[in-house]
Amino acid sequence: MNKPPVARAPVSEWLSQLPSVDKILSHKRSEDWVTEYGRDEVLRVTRSTLSLVRQECLENKRLTQPDLDALLEQIAQKLKARATPNLRRVINLTGTVLHTNLGRAVMPSEVIEAMASAAAEPCALEYDLGEGKRGDRDELVEELLCELTGAEAATVVNNNAAAVFLLLNALSNRKETIVSRGELIEIGGAFRIPDIMKRAGAKLVEVGTTNRTHPKDFAEAINAKTALLMKVHTSNYVVQGFTAEVPEPELARIAHERQLPFVVDLGSGTLLDLSRYGLPSEPTPRQAIEAGADLVTFSCDKLLGGPQAGILVGRRDLIQRIKKNPLKRVLRVGKITLAGLEAVLRLYRNPDTLPQRLAVLQLLTRAEGEMQAQAERLRPQLQAALTLCGLSLKTQSVKSQIGSGSLPVERLPSVALAIEAQSKVHEKNVVRLERLLRASATAVIGRLSEKTLLLDLRCLTLDKEKVLVEHMLAALGRLEAAR
Ligand SMILES: *Cc1c(COP(=O)(O)O)cnc(C)c1O
């Protein structure tokens, strides 16, 4: 439908009455802005706002004449928005604990303190304090990693994708790596085993079929150009039904008979068997090494619960070759990562206190009753504001997931606040609320399921409850006002 024509003054008149940059800068609101944001920034934003308004006038996109107060307000909003960090805080109510798009593992206070201190002060990153000379940054965590995995040596790079890439380039450049067809995985964000292989210079030799691979498939594929036998943990899917895979000890035996290394990409590296905490089991680097793997790679920000990094552990001679590769320098981690990694690994020395101290494990092991109680606490605080917007609220049992490809089919029983429209006319409000929550200063991210907004409480730590209520009430207030 066309809008009815609006009677108004000619655009040229509006343009000529637009306040000047000087007029705005000499306004008393500008004084505060200059103190807070600096003169250059205020000038930049004033100019760009005026130019935008001028453009709108010329293109007939305005129905009202721009006045000084409105312009000042527009500039104030823009200054404020530009001063807000782009990397925004989020309350993760998606139900996915290790959400790659929301930064994966949240970290314990010991880890955060170690990282902050490494950022703030000089530290002996590559400096042997005993000898007073240059040291090796990997040594900060190597002993811990060997202790926790049973490996002889270890090295750290930027992430697990980098670990796999470096391993392949160092050991299989222009040579063949044999992998089962059932394990040619793609992980979110463009990590595909065949592509990584190609870029690393390794030639992929696929054996077996999607659902079944046998020992003889590997044995028969080995030739003079073979460099490695590789197993990739199928992190984000399972092959079920008529399946066969070659167990690790068998693969190790086939490789070792021909003096070849057997390597495993574990993906999520949990250092302990999680079944001791009532969670589903996920293979550990120690198990892979005991099964005969010569090298194992895994992530630090998945189940391990630390900062983004990738770890390679295994035979000393192979780790030495990998560290001599120039790409190791390209992919190395910084002091902040190493400080965080060391601190998180130390927590694993005491498995009994881990569920209280490791933030990720704390979230994964939260009791359903605790989340239920949380829902009952939150509901009365939100009920009235929701009702005003024609929305209803109930507590619903849901299933959370671990995320980041860990334990893809396992779900953890969890509790959510379920927000629905009280009648058909209010259905749009569910979608609007979801959007308003995402736009909050601390963005609140839930999950729309059909016509219901689910706010999974698994990752809502008690200290975040108050902030959540504040943001929800503010969003509902805006929703109500917009009616
Ligand atoms: C997650 C994953 C990767 C990639 O690890 P990043 O730390 O995200 O680089 C590689 N392989 C497997 C099997 C994975 O699960």
The ligand as an ORCA input file, in Angstrom:
! r2SCAN-3c Opt
* xyz 0 1
  C      36.743    -30.064     17.013
  C      37.546    -31.000     16.213
  C      38.600    -30.532     15.436
  C      38.945    -29.074     15.349
  O      39.422    -28.614     16.585
  P      39.546    -27.022     16.862
  O      40.139    -26.936     18.222
  O      38.192    -26.473     16.746
  O      40.464    -26.486     15.819
  C      39.324    -31.449     14.708
  N      39.035    -32.766     14.738
  C      38.007    -33.250     15.490
  C      37.739    -34.710     15.482
  C      37.238    -32.378     16.251
  O      36.225    -32.833     16.983
*
